[in-house]
Amino acid sequence: MARSMLVISRQAPWSGLAAREALDIALAGGAFELPLALLLLDDGVFQLSAGQRPESLEQKDLSANLKALPLFGIETIHVARDSLVQRGLDIDSLGHPIELIEESRLGDFIARFDHVVTL
């Protein structure tokens, strides 16, 4: 049986390479049919914001990577509810299917996976 992996992305898409690297790991794991999930915490939730203009910061747009996740077996992006609320993001305005996880359940959720990668 394949070992499961959780990729946790905590960085905003404009704060460096960590957000892109987290998505790349998720896509690569999905290409090898590894059971995995993606969890956005803290500033990582900004990856779901619509209307980003990464070119103004000489960054690449991550929205195509997010849209490709279902092709690699990741149907839902898991998101910490508190992270969305603290950053003033409206759940209804996000352009991707998400599953909200309450802060009190994060530990149980993370414990379900054999390997955890945090970026």
C-alpha positions as a printed Julia matrix, in Angstrom:
119×3 Matrix{Float64}:
   0.0    0.0     0.0
   1.31   3.47   -0.92
   2.18   5.75    1.95
   0.15   8.94    2.19
   1.56  12.45    2.2
   0.24  15.83    3.25
   1.73  18.98    1.74
   1.2   22.03    3.95
   1.66  25.39    2.29
   1.96  28.32    4.69
   3.38  31.02    2.41
   1.64  33.6     0.26
   2.24  33.22   -3.48
   4.18  36.49   -3.62
   6.5   35.84   -0.67
   9.06  33.71   -2.48
   9.27  30.24   -3.97
   7.73  28.21   -1.13
   4.15  28.35   -2.44
   5.2   27.23   -5.92
   7.39  24.47   -4.49
   4.53  23.16   -2.35
   2.29  22.94   -5.42
   5.07  21.3    -7.42
   5.49  18.63   -4.73
   1.73  18.0    -4.72
   1.6   17.73   -8.5
   4.63  15.42   -8.62
   3.18  13.17   -5.93
  -0.09  13.03   -7.81
   1.72  12.1   -11.03
   3.06   9.03   -9.21
  -0.41   8.29   -7.82
   0.74   8.86   -4.26
  -2.23   9.34   -1.93
  -1.84  12.95   -0.9
  -3.59  16.1     0.16
  -2.84  19.82    0.16
  -3.49  21.96    3.23
  -3.28  25.76    3.14
  -2.52  27.44    6.45
  -1.61  30.96    7.51
  -0.67  33.16    4.51
  -0.91  30.09    2.26
  -4.64  30.79    1.97
  -3.81  33.82   -0.19
  -3.05  31.35   -2.99
  -6.82  31.02   -3.41
  -7.45  34.75   -3.85
  -8.95  35.7    -7.19
  -7.52  38.47   -9.36
  -3.9   38.19   -8.34
  -1.36  40.02  -10.47
   1.89  38.13   -9.91
   3.57  39.7   -12.93
   3.74  43.0   -11.07
   6.14  41.28   -8.65
   7.9   39.37  -11.42
   6.34  36.13  -10.16
   4.52  33.42  -12.08
   0.79  32.89  -11.67
   0.02  29.84   -9.52
  -3.66  29.63  -10.5
  -2.92  27.2   -13.36
  -1.15  24.89  -10.92
  -4.12  25.02   -8.55
  -6.52  24.28  -11.4
  -4.39  21.29  -12.44
  -4.59  19.61   -9.02
  -7.71  17.52   -9.88
  -5.86  16.06  -12.88
  -3.33  14.71  -10.4
  -5.84  13.24   -7.96
  -6.25  16.2    -5.61
  -9.93  17.03   -5.86
 -10.17  19.27   -2.82
  -7.87  21.8    -1.24
  -8.01  21.68    2.55
  -8.0   25.08    4.22
  -7.79  26.17    7.84
 -10.92  28.19    8.55
  -9.15  30.47   11.04
  -6.5   31.37    8.46
  -9.21  32.54    6.03
 -11.08  34.5     8.68
  -7.94  36.17   10.1
  -6.97  37.34    6.6
 -10.43  38.6     5.7
 -10.97  36.2     2.8
 -14.55  35.41    1.85
 -15.13  31.69    1.37
 -17.64  32.3    -1.42
 -15.16  34.31   -3.5
 -12.53  31.57   -3.7
 -12.18  30.06   -7.14
 -11.42  26.51   -6.04
 -13.29  23.74   -4.26
 -12.14  23.7    -0.66
 -12.79  21.8     2.53
 -12.62  23.92    5.64
 -10.9   22.48    8.68
 -11.49  23.89   12.12
  -8.44  24.75   14.2
  -9.42  22.17   16.81
  -9.35  19.4    14.16
  -6.05  20.25   12.46
  -4.02  17.89   14.63
  -6.29  14.94   13.86
  -6.28  15.78   10.16
  -2.48  15.98    9.96
  -2.08  12.76   11.97
  -3.91  10.8     9.22
  -0.89  11.06    6.91
   2.32   9.02    6.93
   4.48  11.91    5.71
   4.04  15.66    6.13
   5.93  18.28    4.13
   5.62  21.9     5.25
   6.69  24.84    3.12
